[in-house]
Amino acid sequence: MCSVLYLSWQRYFLVGTNQAQTKHRVLKIDRTEPKDLVIIDDKHVYNQQEVRELLGRLDLGNRTKVGQKGLSGLSRAVTAFGIVGFVRFLEGYYIVLITKRRKMADIGGHSIYKIEDTSMIYIPNDSVRVTHPDEGRYIRIFQNVDLSSNFYFSYSYDLSHSLQYNLTLLQRPYELWTSPPSSAEEEVQTQTKPDSFDIFEDEGLPAQMVYGVRNEPYYKYVWNGKLLERIKDIVHQDWLMYIIHGFCGQSKLLIYGRPVHITLIARRSSKFAGTRFLKRGANCEGDVANEVETEQIVHDASVMSFTAGSYSSFVQVRGSVPLYWSQDISTMMPKPPIRLDQADPYAHVAGLHFDQMLQRFGSPIIILNLVKKREKRKHEKILSEELYPAVINLNQFLPPENCIDYIAWDMARYTKSKLCNVLDRLGMIAENVTGVLRTNCVDCLDRTNTAQFMVGKCALAYQLYALGMIDKPKLQFDTDCVRLFEELYEDHGDTLSLQYGGSQLVHRVKTYRKIAPWTQHSKDIMQTLSRYYSNAFSDADRQDAINLFLQVFSPSDLKPHLWELPTDFYLHQQNSMRSHTEAIFGLFQTKTLTHVPDCVCAPLDSVPCEDTMKKVKVKRVNRFDESIDTYTEFFRPYEITSFDDTFCIAMTNSAREFMPKTVGVDPSPFTVRKPEETGKYVLGSKSSKDETLLQRKTAASAPPPPSEEAISSTSEDDSEEDRDDDASVSQRSTPIKLLTESGESSRTQEMQQPSINEPYGINLAVLPADKDLLIYKREPVSRFPEDSIYAVAPPQVDEESRKELQIHVMTGEGQVRPLRRDDMLMYREYVRNRYM
């Protein structure tokens, strides 16, 4: 939806339109109220002519004198793509609008956009404005949440829910789907029906009605829910646009020309949200810090439709250890000691957290705990000693078939061993996972991202196997497919790490494969310093901005200001005085397992109970209605576009980015290749090649690369006690081949002037071999009349295709065939939407 904000002295008029600009809605915002928000939603749906006449009347009516032009009439303020919300601090309300967007992904024809820029506009006019000295400071704090950084939205796809929920209709009784429309639906249909004469009424073609479903978002992953709370019961649903925070990326995997889209959507929880050391553990409602739900969607992009296409989705979760724990950063230590803030003998907070997960995903829930087990001085081990008994205690109240699985593995210790392969071990764990995996370490950043990558890699193999793309569910490293997926996951990990920790990933997949170049160590040190600086100096300001944006704190003259609070503990602990013995006996009794048949725990959202039935509204719409037409949104037939600027062309492509550009190699993305054989290496700049050559020259004389523990004292994988305890540490170094002087000179000459063999696959300067020359002297290889060595059979064309071709030929000759019923329906809807 595209919107235009018009300004008059008394009101703002927000005019929204659909993609084809055939339907318009008007929102009126009063500017004469100094501290209240007064919004009037005009229920009428305007066509293009009607909205022009309305704006003309408004412009004429707001002029002080007849014939006067300028600011006294109706002026255009800003063009927007959606409403983020309305917010008030100490003066009047502000409206936050999206003014720039960028397409990031496409799922079944539904576009997903990233917010690129926003505009924050004060609503009351200057004559009624009551100024406050602290208003400017609240504005600066609010704008510290950079909405142009990893906030996403979609007009037609619910990003707060998983693909499975969005594509799976609730198991309602059939009569509910076929029941007559309610009075509200009849009112909407009456309003949207054009008043003009229908030229197709005499054709005897009844309108084709289909059922549409509109569901409530999952507010845990919605970041502007509080900003829209004041208007969600006043305005039409089309005005409400919910945004998520996290990551969204999509890449194209070409399998012999067949496109497969791999999409990662990470949803960051808005509950107990904050920065690294200021938000640890869980609050009293079971919400944990740094909770992110990552969904991995793989679909055959050659078929765009949800109904006819093939889609596969896999979901995994990361989040802090669900206990009452924290770290005191006032000591300015690189690794502050972990302390348990509150005793929880009944595992109350862990029970609330896993109850949320069971309602969201069903069972089984698998916990992969990656924190350390052996330490000279207890640090991370404190969390494992509390979490494991809590899980054992909670499993008493669950049926044996639905118990929570617990896997504890000291990933940091395995990394130091020369005999163990960390990624192979993670791959073995992933092969045995059936259900939703919840991964955690201390920070849920470096180790967690690598573990999630390996689980996602295993799931990707099964997804491609289910879609019929590969013959067995196995993917090897150093293939174009896995390189593309690894790059996508590293972008995902860097983004989430910046949001929570203040820096990019310190340890990556290549680090745990022990193939990272030695120049990576200096980058790791810089990321560690950046993370330490962010945690020590800027996290407090970022935390205040998050609290204000999510409306966890609402400014008022009757209470202290946000910057005057000694802590935000009670802002996130609303029910901290609840008794611990209250919930443990009925922890999993009410919602989660009541509606589960035969002890098979399914997600509560998919169970046809009364609570879930209320969240979904069924609406009857016309088959050709543009609100359910993905063709118009995806192809944009009403706009002039360039193919080179479309998202499908610009997105990451395995054939363009990774496949070798030489002739004679297997183009399959599942073929193992050396790094220098990939497309990125071949297309690399001269400076990058020279840098690689310089690294090889100096590698032999350079000292050995630092060990894994020496990278950073503040990274989450190592501590000083482990360095003293374990002396045998494997070094992350790349095997280096020594080059002689002749080898170096020949390599330099090759890089300055690429050989003919590289682009053509053959050296044209050398005469062909005798056996090749004999081919031209023999009889022709093929008796096929065309100039081709491939003897192919003529294609068989069925009768229906022949008739279709004959119809096209007749049309070109001016002989038009009678229109079919579907053609009449489509043309009728086009004329009605365009001209009536």
Secondary structure as UniProt FT lines:
FT   STRAND          2..7
FT   STRAND          11..17
FT   TURN            19..20
FT   STRAND          24..30
FT   STRAND          39..46
FT   HELIX           48..61
FT   TURN            66..67
FT   TURN            71..72
FT   STRAND          75..80
FT   STRAND          82..88
FT   STRAND          93..107
FT   TURN            108..109
FT   STRAND          110..122
FT   TURN            126..128
FT   TURN            133..134
FT   HELIX           135..142
FT   TURN            143..144
FT   TURN            147..148
FT   STRAND          151..153
FT   TURN            159..160
FT   HELIX           163..167
FT   HELIX           174..177
FT   HELIX           183..192
FT   TURN            199..200
FT   HELIX           201..203
FT   STRAND          209..215
FT   HELIX           219..221
FT   TURN            225..234
FT   HELIX           237..239
FT   STRAND          244..255
FT   TURN            256..257
FT   STRAND          258..268
FT   TURN            271..272
FT   TURN            276..278
FT   TURN            284..285
FT   TURN            289..290
FT   STRAND          292..300
FT   TURN            301..302
FT   TURN            306..308
FT   STRAND          311..318
FT   STRAND          325..327
FT   TURN            330..331
FT   STRAND          338..340
FT   TURN            345..346
FT   HELIX           348..361
FT   STRAND          365..369
FT   HELIX           381..394
FT   HELIX           395..397
FT   HELIX           400..402
FT   STRAND          405..408
FT   HELIX           411..416
FT   HELIX           422..431
FT   STRAND          436..440
FT   HELIX           446..466
FT   TURN            467..468
FT   TURN            477..478
FT   HELIX           480..501
FT   HELIX           509..513
FT   HELIX           519..533
FT   HELIX           534..538
FT   HELIX           539..549
FT   TURN            550..551
FT   TURN            557..558
FT   HELIX           562..564
FT   HELIX           569..572
FT   TURN            574..577
FT   TURN            580..583
FT   TURN            585..595
FT   HELIX           597..599
FT   HELIX           604..606
FT   HELIX           610..614
FT   STRAND          616..622
FT   TURN            623..624
FT   HELIX           626..628
FT   HELIX           630..635
FT   TURN            637..638
FT   HELIX           643..645
FT   HELIX           647..650
FT   STRAND          652..653
FT   HELIX           654..657
FT   TURN            663..664
FT   TURN            669..670
FT   HELIX           675..677
FT   HELIX           679..682
FT   HELIX           686..699
FT   TURN            700..701
FT   TURN            709..710
FT   TURN            716..717
FT   HELIX           720..725
FT   HELIX           741..752
FT   HELIX           757..760
FT   TURN            764..765
FT   HELIX           770..777
FT   HELIX           799..812
FT   TURN            813..814
FT   HELIX           821..835
//
